Amino acid sequence: MLRNKQGRRIAKSQGFTLVEILVAIAIFAMLSFAAYQILQGVLRSGEISREHDQNLKEIQRGMLLIERDFSQMVARTSRIEGTDDEDLQVLYAGDDVLDSEYEGIEFNRLGWFNPLNLLPRSNVLRVGYRVQDGQLQRLYYLHPDTISGEEPEQQVILNDIEGLSFRFWDDTWVTSWSSTSALPTGIEITINSKHYGELRRVFVLAASEVGD
């Protein structure tokens, strides 16, 4: 123990040993790593939540558009290039419709507002649904009867779709519809989504026949 001029004791200062410094660094590193892991977890949770909300909004918008189309379906045949008039149907559905990867459907609907017929299109909208490249696509034509060379407009309704199928109510559920004059009483649409599994909707159709 050292003493100053007045004879008082002076405590000898002691530093950290190398081992103590290494232990402190190791503890700090472990705490930093744990904090980083927690931060990454929080960021990932936020990202998953935003992705979930985006998918949910996409499905809500898509289902609303599908509901508008199906609930206003009308029994009207369309002149399709390459099809004889006697073979025209009020709706087309099945594996070979619109080159869909699964089933597709095509029909006419009312309710496409055209004030005073000022726009170069009909009040009747011809629409179709198909799956291509994992996308549920909505196709629509400016005219219900195909003009030679006319290509439909296309909208992507839902992404990551793994299946699309339809059933039709005619006193019982059937998987195909080939009437040339009348619509079924109801239509069931089943969409298989990668994120939400099986989505199923049933639409009751107003009684409608060609010529009504």
PAMISE-327549 format. One line per 10 residues: for each residue x, y, z of N, C-alpha, C. Coordinates in nm, 2 decimals, padded with zeros to 4 digits. Layout:
N
X,Y,Z,X,Y,Z,X,Y,Z ~ ...
***
This chain:
212
00.08,-00.12,00.00,00.00,00.00,00.00,00.09,00.12,00.00 ~ 00.06,00.21,-00.09,00.14,00.34,-00.10,00.08,00.44,00.00 ~ 00.17,00.54,00.04,00.13,00.65,00.12,00.17,00.78,00.06 ~ 00.10,00.89,00.08,00.13,01.02,00.03,00.22,01.09,00.13 ~ 00.25,01.22,00.10,00.34,01.29,00.19,00.29,01.31,00.33 ~ 00.15,01.31,00.34,00.09,01.33,00.47,00.08,01.19,00.54 ~ 00.12,01.09,00.48,00.12,00.96,00.54,-00.01,00.88,00.52 ~ -00.10,00.94,00.44,-00.23,00.87,00.41,-00.21,00.76,00.31 ~ -00.28,00.66,00.32,-00.27,00.54,00.23,-00.34,00.58,00.10 ~ -00.28,00.53,-00.01,-00.33,00.55,-00.14,-00.35,00.41,-00.20
-00.48,00.39,-00.24,-00.52,00.26,-00.30,-00.45,00.24,-00.43 ~ -00.39,00.13,-00.46,-00.33,00.10,-00.59,-00.44,00.07,-00.69 ~ -00.44,00.14,-00.80,-00.54,00.12,-00.90,-00.51,-00.01,-00.98 ~ -00.62,-00.09,-01.01,-00.60,-00.21,-01.08,-00.69,-00.21,-01.20 ~ -00.64,-00.25,-01.32,-00.71,-00.26,-01.45,-00.78,-00.39,-01.46 ~ -00.85,-00.41,-01.58,-00.91,-00.54,-01.61,-00.81,-00.63,-01.67 ~ -00.82,-00.75,-01.64,-00.73,-00.85,-01.70,-00.78,-00.88,-01.84 ~ -00.70,-00.94,-01.92,-00.73,-00.98,-02.05,-00.85,-01.08,-02.05 ~ -00.85,-01.17,-01.96,-00.96,-01.27,-01.95,-01.10,-01.20,-01.92 ~ -01.09,-01.10,-01.83,-01.22,-01.02,-01.80,-01.27,-00.95,-01.92
-01.18,-00.89,-02.00,-01.22,-00.81,-02.12,-01.28,-00.91,-02.22 ~ -01.22,-01.02,-02.24,-01.27,-01.12,-02.34,-01.41,-01.17,-02.29 ~ -01.43,-01.19,-02.16,-01.56,-01.23,-02.11,-01.66,-01.13,-02.14 ~ -01.62,-01.00,-02.11,-01.72,-00.89,-02.13,-01.75,-00.88,-02.28 ~ -01.66,-00.89,-02.36,-01.68,-00.88,-02.51,-01.78,-01.00,-02.55 ~ -01.75,-01.12,-02.50,-01.84,-01.23,-02.53,-01.98,-01.21,-02.49 ~ -02.00,-01.16,-02.37,-02.13,-01.13,-02.31,-02.20,-01.02,-02.40 ~ -02.13,-00.92,-02.43,-02.19,-00.81,-02.52,-02.23,-00.86,-02.66 ~ -02.14,-00.95,-02.71,-02.17,-01.01,-02.84,-02.30,-01.09,-02.84 ~ -02.31,-01.17,-02.73,-02.43,-01.26,-02.72,-02.56,-01.17,-02.70
-02.55,-01.06,-02.62,-02.66,-00.98,-02.60,-02.70,-00.91,-02.73 ~ -02.60,-00.86,-02.81,-02.62,-00.80,-02.94,-02.69,-00.90,-03.04 ~ -02.64,-01.02,-03.04,-02.70,-01.12,-03.13,-02.85,-01.15,-03.09 ~ -02.87,-01.16,-02.96,-03.01,-01.18,-02.92,-03.10,-01.07,-02.95 ~ -03.05,-00.94,-02.94,-03.13,-00.82,-02.98,-03.16,-00.82,-03.13 ~ -03.06,-00.86,-03.20,-03.07,-00.87,-03.35,-03.18,-00.97,-03.39 ~ -03.17,-01.09,-03.32,-03.27,-01.19,-03.35,-03.41,-01.14,-03.32 ~ -03.43,-01.07,-03.21,-03.56,-01.02,-03.17,-03.61,-00.91,-03.28 ~ -03.51,-00.83,-03.32,-03.55,-00.72,-03.42,-03.59,-00.79,-03.55 ~ -03.52,-00.89,-03.59,-03.55,-00.96,-03.72,-03.69,-01.03,-03.71
-03.72,-01.08,-03.59,-03.85,-01.15,-03.57,-03.96,-01.05,-03.58 ~ -03.94,-00.93,-03.52,-04.04,-00.82,-03.53,-04.06,-00.78,-03.67 ~ -03.95,-00.75,-03.74,-03.96,-00.71,-03.88,-04.03,-00.82,-03.97 ~ -03.99,-00.94,-03.95,-04.06,-01.05,-04.02,-04.20,-01.06,-04.00 ~ -04.24,-01.05,-03.87,-04.38,-01.05,-03.83,-04.46,-00.94,-03.90 ~ -04.40,-00.82,-03.90,-04.46,-00.71,-03.97,-04.48,-00.73,-04.12 ~ -04.38,-00.79,-04.18,-04.38,-00.82,-04.32,-04.49,-00.93,-04.35 ~ -04.50,-01.03,-04.27,-04.60,-01.14,-04.29,-04.74,-01.07,-04.27 ~ -04.76,-00.99,-04.17,-04.89,-00.92,-04.15,-04.93,-00.84,-04.27 ~ -04.83,-00.76,-04.32,-04.87,-00.68,-04.44,-04.90,-00.76,-04.56
-04.83,-00.87,-04.58,-04.86,-00.96,-04.69,-05.00,-01.03,-04.68 ~ -05.03,-01.06,-04.55,-05.16,-01.12,-04.52,-05.27,-01.02,-04.55 ~ -05.25,-00.90,-04.51,-05.35,-00.79,-04.53,-05.37,-00.77,-04.68 ~ -05.26,-00.77,-04.76,-05.27,-00.74,-04.90,-05.34,-00.86,-04.97 ~ -05.31,-00.98,-04.93,-05.38,-01.09,-04.99,-05.53,-01.09,-04.96 ~ -05.56,-01.05,-04.84,-05.70,-01.05,-04.79,-05.78,-00.94,-04.87 ~ -05.72,-00.82,-04.89,-05.78,-00.72,-04.97,-05.80,-00.76,-05.11 ~ -05.70,-00.83,-05.17,-05.71,-00.88,-05.31,-05.82,-00.97,-05.32 ~ -05.84,-01.06,-05.23,-05.95,-01.16,-05.23,-06.09,-01.09,-05.22 ~ -06.09,-00.99,-05.13,-06.22,-00.92,-05.11,-06.26,-00.84,-05.24
-06.16,-00.77,-05.30,-06.19,-00.70,-05.43,-06.23,-00.80,-05.54 ~ -06.15,-00.91,-05.54,-06.18,-01.01,-05.65,-06.32,-01.07,-05.63 ~ -06.36,-01.11,-05.51,-06.49,-01.17,-05.49,-06.60,-01.07,-05.51 ~ -06.58,-00.94,-05.49,-06.68,-00.84,-05.51,-06.70,-00.83,-05.66 ~ -06.60,-00.83,-05.74,-06.61,-00.82,-05.89,-06.68,-00.94,-05.94 ~ -06.64,-01.06,-05.89,-06.70,-01.19,-05.94,-06.85,-01.18,-05.91 ~ -06.89,-01.14,-05.79,-07.03,-01.13,-05.75,-07.11,-01.04,-05.84 ~ -07.05,-00.93,-05.88,-07.12,-00.83,-05.97,-07.14,-00.90,-06.10 ~ -07.04,-00.97,-06.15,-07.06,-01.03,-06.28,-07.17,-01.15,-06.28 ~ -07.15,-01.24,-06.18,-07.24,-01.35,-06.18,-07.38,-01.32,-06.14
-07.40,-01.22,-06.06,-07.54,-01.19,-06.01,-07.62,-01.12,-06.12 ~ -07.55,-01.06,-06.22,-07.62,-00.99,-06.33,-07.61,-01.07,-06.46 ~ -07.58,-01.20,-06.45,-07.58,-01.29,-06.57,-07.71,-01.29,-06.64 ~ -07.71,-01.29,-06.77,-07.83,-01.29,-06.85,-07.82,-01.39,-06.96 ~ -07.94,-01.45,-06.99,-07.94,-01.55,-07.10,-07.94,-01.48,-07.23 ~ -07.82,-01.47,-07.29,-07.81,-01.41,-07.42,-07.69,-01.49,-07.49 ~ -07.71,-01.53,-07.61,-07.61,-01.60,-07.68,-07.52,-01.49,-07.75 ~ -07.40,-01.53,-07.78,-07.30,-01.44,-07.84,-07.25,-01.50,-07.97 ~ -07.24,-01.43,-08.07,-07.18,-01.48,-08.20,-07.03,-01.49,-08.18 ~ -06.98,-01.61,-08.19,-06.84,-01.64,-08.17,-06.78,-01.68,-08.30
-06.67,-01.63,-08.33,-06.60,-01.66,-08.46,-06.57,-01.81,-08.46 ~ -06.61,-01.87,-08.57,-06.58,-02.02,-08.59,-06.69,-02.11,-08.53 ~ -06.80,-02.05,-08.48,-06.91,-02.13,-08.42,-07.04,-02.11,-08.50 ~ -07.11,-02.21,-08.53,-07.23,-02.20,-08.61,-07.34,-02.15,-08.51 ~ -07.44,-02.08,-08.57,-07.54,-02.02,-08.49,-07.62,-02.12,-08.41 ~ -07.64,-02.24,-08.46,-07.72,-02.34,-08.39,-07.65,-02.40,-08.27 ~ -07.52,-02.37,-08.27,-07.43,-02.43,-08.16,-07.41,-02.33,-08.05 ~ -07.46,-02.21,-08.06,-07.44,-02.10,-07.96,-07.51,-02.14,-07.83 ~ -07.45,-02.11,-07.72,-07.50,-02.13,-07.59,-07.51,-02.00,-07.51 ~ -07.59,-02.01,-07.40,-07.60,-01.88,-07.32,-07.48,-01.87,-07.23
-07.41,-01.98,-07.20,-07.28,-01.97,-07.13,-07.20,-02.09,-07.17 ~ -07.07,-02.07,-07.16,-06.97,-02.17,-07.19,-06.89,-02.20,-07.06 ~ -06.87,-02.32,-07.03,-06.79,-02.36,-06.91,-06.73,-02.49,-06.93 ~ -06.61,-02.51,-06.88,-06.54,-02.64,-06.89,-06.39,-02.62,-06.91 ~ -06.33,-02.74,-06.93,-06.18,-02.74,-06.94,-06.13,-02.67,-07.06 ~ -06.21,-02.66,-07.17,-06.16,-02.61,-07.29,-06.20,-02.46,-07.32 ~ -06.25,-02.40,-07.22,-06.30,-02.26,-07.24,-06.18,-02.16,-07.21 ~ -06.16,-02.07,-07.30,-06.07,-01.96,-07.29,-05.92,-02.00,-07.26 ~ -05.89,-02.13,-07.30,-05.75,-02.18,-07.28,-05.71,-02.17,-07.14 ~ -05.81,-02.20,-07.05,-05.78,-02.20,-06.90,-05.70,-02.32,-06.86
-05.61,-02.30,-06.77,-05.53,-02.42,-06.71,-05.62,-02.51,-06.63 ~ -05.73,-02.46,-06.58,-05.83,-02.54,-06.51,-05.96,-02.52,-06.59 ~ -06.07,-02.51,-06.53,-06.19,-02.48,-06.60,-06.20,-02.33,-06.62 ~ -06.28,-02.30,-06.73,-06.30,-02.16,-06.76,-06.45,-02.14,-06.78 ~ -06.49,-02.01,-06.78,-06.64,-01.98,-06.80,-06.65,-01.85,-06.88 ~ -06.75,-01.84,-06.96,-06.78,-01.72,-07.04,-06.93,-01.70,-07.05 ~ -06.97,-01.58,-07.03,-07.12,-01.55,-07.04,-07.14,-01.40,-07.06 ~ -07.27,-01.36,-07.07,-07.31,-01.22,-07.08,-07.37,-01.18,-06.96 ~ -07.35,-01.05,-06.93,-07.42,-00.99,-06.81,-07.47,-00.85,-06.84 ~ -07.57,-00.81,-06.77,-07.63,-00.67,-06.78,-07.56,-00.58,-06.69
-07.60,-00.45,-06.69,-07.56,-00.36,-06.59,-07.43,-00.28,-06.63 ~ -07.39,-00.29,-06.75,-07.27,-00.21,-06.79,-07.32,-00.08,-06.84 ~ -07.32,00.02,-06.75,-07.39,00.15,-06.78,-07.33,00.22,-06.90 ~ -07.41,00.26,-06.99,-07.36,00.34,-07.11,-07.46,00.45,-07.13 ~ -07.44,00.56,-07.06,-07.54,00.67,-07.06,-07.57,00.72,-07.20 ~ -07.70,00.72,-07.24,-07.75,00.76,-07.37,-07.67,00.70,-07.49 ~ -07.61,00.58,-07.46,-07.54,00.51,-07.56,-07.43,00.59,-07.63 ~ -07.37,00.68,-07.55,-07.27,00.77,-07.60,-07.13,00.70,-07.62 ~ -07.11,00.59,-07.55,-06.98,00.52,-07.56,-06.99,00.41,-07.66 ~ -06.88,00.39,-07.73,-06.88,00.29,-07.84,-06.88,00.15,-07.79
-06.98,00.11,-07.72,-06.99,-00.03,-07.67,-07.13,-00.06,-07.63 ~ -07.16,-00.18,-07.60,-07.30,-00.22,-07.57,-07.32,-00.21,-07.42 ~ -07.45,-00.21,-07.38,-07.49,-00.22,-07.24,-07.48,-00.36,-07.18 ~ -07.46,-00.45,-07.27,-07.44,-00.59,-07.23,-07.29,-00.62,-07.24 ~ -07.24,-00.68,-07.13,-07.10,-00.70,-07.12,-07.07,-00.86,-07.13 ~ -06.99,-00.89,-07.22,-06.95,-01.03,-07.23,-06.82,-01.05,-07.15 ~ -06.82,-01.14,-07.05,-06.71,-01.16,-06.96,-06.67,-01.31,-06.96 ~ -06.55,-01.33,-06.91,-06.50,-01.47,-06.89,-06.40,-01.48,-06.78 ~ -06.38,-01.59,-06.73,-06.29,-01.62,-06.62,-06.20,-01.74,-06.66 ~ -06.07,-01.73,-06.63,-05.98,-01.84,-06.66,-05.86,-01.83,-06.56
-05.78,-01.94,-06.56,-05.66,-01.94,-06.48,-05.54,-01.96,-06.58 ~ -05.45,-01.87,-06.58,-05.33,-01.88,-06.66,-05.21,-01.83,-06.58 ~ -05.10,-01.91,-06.58,-04.98,-01.87,-06.50,-05.01,-01.85,-06.35 ~ -05.10,-01.92,-06.30,-05.14,-01.91,-06.16,-05.22,-01.79,-06.13 ~ -05.27,-01.72,-06.23,-05.35,-01.60,-06.21,-05.50,-01.63,-06.25 ~ -05.59,-01.58,-06.16,-05.73,-01.58,-06.20,-05.75,-01.46,-06.28 ~ -05.78,-01.47,-06.41,-05.79,-01.36,-06.50,-05.94,-01.34,-06.54 ~ -05.98,-01.21,-06.55,-06.11,-01.18,-06.60,-06.09,-01.11,-06.74 ~ -06.17,-01.17,-06.83,-06.16,-01.12,-06.97,-06.30,-01.05,-07.00 ~ -06.30,-00.94,-07.07,-06.42,-00.89,-07.12,-06.41,-00.82,-07.25
-06.52,-00.82,-07.33,-06.52,-00.77,-07.46,-06.61,-00.64,-07.46 ~ -06.58,-00.55,-07.55,-06.65,-00.43,-07.56,-06.79,-00.45,-07.63 ~ -06.80,-00.57,-07.70,-06.92,-00.60,-07.76,-06.95,-00.75,-07.73 ~ -07.08,-00.78,-07.71,-07.11,-00.92,-07.67,-07.09,-01.02,-07.79 ~ -07.10,-00.97,-07.91,-07.08,-01.05,-08.03,-06.94,-01.02,-08.08 ~ -06.86,-01.12,-08.10,-06.72,-01.11,-08.14,-06.70,-01.04,-08.27 ~ -06.62,-00.94,-08.28,-06.58,-00.88,-08.40,-06.45,-00.95,-08.45 ~ -06.44,-00.98,-08.58,-06.33,-01.05,-08.63,-06.20,-00.98,-08.59 ~ -06.11,-01.05,-08.52,-05.98,-01.00,-08.48,-05.98,-00.93,-08.35 ~ -06.10,-00.92,-08.28,-06.11,-00.85,-08.16,-06.05,-00.93,-08.04
-05.96,-00.87,-07.97,-05.90,-00.93,-07.85,-05.97,-00.88,-07.72 ~ -05.99,-00.96,-07.62,-06.06,-00.91,-07.50,-05.96,-00.83,-07.41 ~ -06.02,-00.74,-07.33,-05.94,-00.68,-07.23,-05.92,-00.78,-07.12 ~ -05.81,-00.76,-07.04,-05.78,-00.86,-06.94,-05.74,-00.80,-06.81 ~ -05.80,-00.86,-06.70,-05.77,-00.81,-06.57,-05.72,-00.93,-06.48 ~ -05.62,-00.91,-06.40,-05.58,-01.01,-06.30,-05.66,-00.99,-06.17 ~ -05.74,-01.09,-06.14,-05.82,-01.08,-06.02,-05.75,-01.13,-05.90 ~ -05.69,-01.25,-05.90,-05.63,-01.31,-05.79,-05.50,-01.38,-05.84 ~ -05.40,-01.38,-05.75,-05.27,-01.45,-05.78,-05.26,-01.58,-05.70 ~ -05.16,-01.66,-05.74,-05.14,-01.79,-05.67,-05.26,-01.88,-05.66
-05.32,-01.90,-05.78,-05.44,-01.98,-05.79,-05.40,-02.12,-05.84 ~ -05.45,-02.22,-05.77,-05.42,-02.36,-05.80,-05.54,-02.44,-05.85 ~ -05.65,-02.38,-05.87,-05.77,-02.46,-05.92,-05.89,-02.37,-05.94 ~ -05.97,-02.40,-06.04,-06.09,-02.33,-06.07,-06.19,-02.43,-06.13 ~ -06.31,-02.43,-06.07,-06.42,-02.52,-06.12,-06.55,-02.47,-06.09 ~ -06.65,-02.52,-06.17,-06.79,-02.47,-06.16,-06.89,-02.59,-06.15 ~ -07.00,-02.56,-06.08,-07.11,-02.65,-06.08,-07.24,-02.57,-06.11 ~ -07.34,-02.64,-06.16,-07.47,-02.57,-06.20,-07.59,-02.64,-06.14 ~ -07.68,-02.56,-06.09,-07.80,-02.61,-06.02,-07.91,-02.63,-06.12 ~ -07.96,-02.75,-06.14,-08.07,-02.78,-06.22,-08.15,-02.90,-06.15
-08.22,-02.86,-06.04,-08.28,-02.96,-05.95,-08.18,-03.04,-05.88 ~ -08.06,-03.04,-05.93,-07.95,-03.11,-05.86,-07.82,-03.04,-05.92 ~ -07.71,-03.06,-05.85,-07.58,-03.01,-05.90,-07.53,-03.09,-06.02 ~ -07.49,-03.02,-06.12,-07.43,-03.08,-06.24,-07.30,-03.01,-06.27 ~ -07.21,-03.08,-06.34,-07.08,-03.02,-06.36,-07.07,-02.96,-06.50 ~ -07.17,-02.96,-06.58,-07.16,-02.90,-06.71,-07.30,-02.83,-06.75 ~ -07.30,-02.74,-06.84,-07.42,-02.67,-06.88,-07.41,-02.64,-07.03 ~ -07.51,-02.69,-07.10,-07.51,-02.67,-07.25,-07.63,-02.62,-07.31 ~ -07.72,-02.56,-07.23,-07.84,-02.50,-07.28,-07.82,-02.39,-07.37 ~ -07.90,-02.39,-07.48,-07.89,-02.28,-07.58,-07.99,-02.17,-07.55
-08.07,-02.18,-07.44,-08.17,-02.08,-07.42,-08.19,-02.04,-07.28 ~ -08.15,-02.12,-07.18,-08.18,-02.08,-07.04,-08.06,-02.10,-06.95 ~ -08.06,-02.01,-06.85,-07.95,-02.02,-06.75,-07.99,-02.12,-06.64 ~ -07.89,-02.17,-06.57,-07.92,-02.26,-06.45,-07.98,-02.17,-06.34 ~ -08.04,-02.23,-06.24,-08.09,-02.16,-06.13,-07.98,-02.10,-06.04 ~ -07.87,-02.17,-06.03,-07.76,-02.12,-05.95,-07.63,-02.17,-06.01 ~ -07.52,-02.11,-05.97,-07.39,-02.15,-06.01,-07.30,-02.15,-05.88 ~ -07.22,-02.25,-05.87,-07.12,-02.26,-05.77,-06.98,-02.25,-05.83 ~ -06.90,-02.16,-05.78,-06.77,-02.14,-05.82,-06.67,-02.17,-05.71 ~ -06.57,-02.26,-05.74,-06.47,-02.30,-05.64,-06.33,-02.26,-05.69
-06.27,-02.18,-05.60,-06.13,-02.13,-05.64,-06.04,-02.19,-05.53 ~ -05.93,-02.25,-05.58,-05.83,-02.30,-05.49,-05.71,-02.21,-05.48 ~ -05.69,-02.14,-05.36,-05.59,-02.04,-05.35,-05.47,-02.10,-05.27 ~ -05.35,-02.07,-05.31,-05.23,-02.12,-05.24,-05.23,-02.07,-05.09 ~ -05.28,-01.95,-05.07,-05.27,-01.88,-04.94,-05.39,-01.92,-04.85 ~ -05.51,-01.93,-04.91,-05.63,-01.95,-04.83,-05.71,-02.08,-04.86 ~ -05.65,-02.17,-04.93,-05.72,-02.29,-04.95,-05.84,-02.28,-05.05 ~ -05.94,-02.35,-05.02,-06.06,-02.36,-05.10,-06.15,-02.24,-05.07 ~ -06.18,-02.16,-05.18,-06.28,-02.05,-05.17,-06.40,-02.09,-05.25 ~ -06.52,-02.09,-05.19,-06.64,-02.14,-05.26,-06.75,-02.04,-05.24
-06.81,-02.00,-05.36,-06.93,-01.91,-05.35,-07.04,-01.97,-05.44 ~ -07.16,-01.95,-05.40,-07.28,-01.99,-05.47,-07.36,-01.87,-05.50 ~ -07.40,-01.86,-05.63,-07.48,-01.74,-05.68,-07.61,-01.79,-05.73 ~ -07.72,-01.73,-05.68,-07.86,-01.76,-05.73,-07.88,-01.67,-05.84 ~ -07.92,-01.72,-05.96,-07.94,-01.65,-06.08,-08.09,-01.62,-06.10 ~ -08.12,-01.50,-06.15,-08.25,-01.46,-06.19,-08.30,-01.54,-06.31 ~ -08.42,-01.58,-06.31,-08.48,-01.66,-06.42,-08.46,-01.58,-06.55 ~ -08.40,-01.64,-06.65,-08.37,-01.57,-06.77,-08.36,-01.67,-06.89 ~ -08.43,-01.64,-07.00,-08.42,-01.72,-07.12,-08.40,-01.64,-07.24 ~ -08.34,-01.69,-07.34,-08.32,-01.62,-07.47,-08.46,-01.58,-07.52
-08.47,-01.45,-07.55,-08.60,-01.40,-07.61,-08.69,-01.34,-07.51 ~ -08.65,-01.35,-07.37,-08.73,-01.28,-07.27,-08.72,-01.13,-07.28
***
